């Protein structure tokens, strides 16, 4: 029987999928982490992972949650609401009704954690194969595998095969006193993201999915029983991550936000971006997330700082040159922040991307103009005008060719694509900000005009050459 990835989800706001005696209730779904409430972040993450409709099981804060979502243009999925007082997760009948209501396999997620859309995609695909799926932290499973293997070895006197966690239902040991991977995983289930296949909680199942003694959490008990019986798939986190917000303290929220920040990956970046600008930008982004500023607002702020740098260069002199270099370095750091804010607030847009690239080039042209103005008055005369003009023309030409390269890159042959990507990394890199700072420290920031005039007019023709009609690639 063919199955397709899951497209529906149930969101728990007052309970967890896996709960242990003595644990405090989940934090409020309206708690803000990284500029969004936990409810918003959960819904938008599920949406990005491929979920198109969801049911929210809400409690006392339902009306506040509704108001928060009703004007949120980022939420495109179909959202329905059910009152938890009428559909308590502790009642097996709730899961039977939900199974019929959703009509197919679905995900169950809590709102007490942050996690990536890639994890949602993996659970959707694994759950679409018709079996329940639970996510288990790799470190916990590996530790228990090691401990259990040592126990079996001590009893039998020979090394047992240790299966990888992703294989799920493989048994360890021999007959009599068998130890299973499922039993170890059942002790460590704490990732509130599971896939429930069609019929798993249905009244019409061939064997009852719940037993009278399964309270107070029938779904958790059924999944743990399914693990022991080899009927549930184990999905390790692997390269993905999952960070819980259990108590809602400031320290815990800050830790979750740092997890989000560390999960971000850059695009076309050089050494300085990766090891300096990004390291600095995360601290600024953390503060920006707690304000209403938009990613485009951050882009404009970075542009304003860059234009201040250009003005400082135009003033001329050692102090003004050093101030300009420091301002431009700050602009480069802020230029990282806009993308980070956009991704963490789910506010990426083609307009924002185009605005970022356009204003980056505006700043670069302004820098050349400022440097040329200062050099002209410092005695360079016509040479300053020539170099400033060449740098500006090279920058504009590079901008046009880079946009063309981005559109064509996917259609190029592998060898040529690698060359194009190498040139793009050089053209798009902000590493030259450090060179400007170094020249400012020795009092000769205007020397950068010569480097920009030559460098930009070497790189853009080289890139354009790689984008020529691929005659050799057609053979």
C-alpha positions, 0 to 999 in steps of 0.5 A: 500500500502506498503512503504519502507524507503526513499533512495534518497535525494536532497541537497540544497547548495544555499537556505534553505527549510524554509526561512523567509523574511530578512534572510541572504543567507545560509553560504558556503557549503565549510565552515569547521565545525569539520574538514569537510565542511558542504557539506561533513558532510551533505552527510556523515550524510545522507549516514550513515542514509541510503541514497544511492543516492543524487542530489546536487543543486549547485551554483557558488561553484559547481566545488570546491565542486566536487573536494572536493568530488571526492577523498573522499573515505568515500563518497560511495553514488551515487552523481549527480549535477544540476546547480541551475541557471537552477533549481532554488528552487523558480520555482515550475517547478524545484520541478516537474522535480526533482520529476520525476527525483528521481522517488520516495519519497526523502529527502530534506536537506540544508547544513547550519546545523549539525545533527545526522544520527539517525534523518535522519533514523527517517525521512526516515522511517516516510517519507517512509509511503507515507506522507510529513514529517517536523521536528519541534523543541520540545521546540518550539512546546511545548511552542506554545501548552501551549500558545494556550491551555491557549487561548482556555481555556480562551474562552471555560472555560474548559481544552482542550485535548493537543495532543503530538507533534508527533501526528501531525494533531490533532486539539485543541479546538471546533468548531468555532475558531478552533486552530490546531497543524499544524498552530502552527508548520507552524510558527516554521518550521526551520529544513531543513530536510523534506521528500517529498513523490512521487507525492507531487510536481507532475504536475499530482497530482489530485489537484495542489500542488502549487498556483500562489501566492506561491512564492518565496518559493513554497515548503515551502508554500505547506508544510505549507498549507499541515500542516494546512490541516492535510496532513503533518506529524510532527516529533519532534526532541525528543532525536535528535538534530539540530544545525544551522550555519547561519552566519558562525562566529567563535563563531557560528562554535565553538558552532556547534563543541561543539554540535557535541562533546557533541553528542558523546557516549562512549563505555566501560568506567569507572567513570574516563573516563566519568567524567574526561578523556572525559571532558578533551579529548573534548578540545584536540579533538576540536584542533585536528579536525582543523589539518590533523591528522588522528584517527590512528595518534592520537592513535600512539600519545597516545601510544608514550605518554604512552611509555614515562610514562613507561620509567619514571617509569623505571627511578625510584624515586619520581619525575620520578614516578609522571611524569610517572603517569601524562604522563599515565593520558595524554595518557588515555585522548588522547586515548579518542581523537582518537575515537572522531576524528574518529566519527566526521570525519566519519573515523571509521574503523576495522583497527583503532579499532584493532590498538587502542586495540593492542597499549593500551595493548602494553602500559600496558605491557610497564608500568608493565615492567617499574615498575618492572625494578624500583622495581627490582633496589629498592631491590624487586629482584626476586619478582619484576620479578615475579609480572611483569611477572604475570601482563604481562601474565594476561594482554595478557590473558585478551586481548585474552579473551576480544576479544572472549567475544566481538564476543560471547556476542550477542549470550549469554543468557541475565543474562550471557550477563549482567555478561560479560558486567560488567566484560568487563567494569572493564577490559576495564576501564582506571580508574586505571590511577587514582590509579597509580597517587595516588600511585605516589603521596605517592611515591609507584607507584611500589605497582601497580605491585602487584594489576595488577598481582593479579587483571588481573589474577582474572578478565580474568578467571572470564570472561572466565568462563562466556564464557564457553559452556552455558549448563544451558542456553539451558534448 
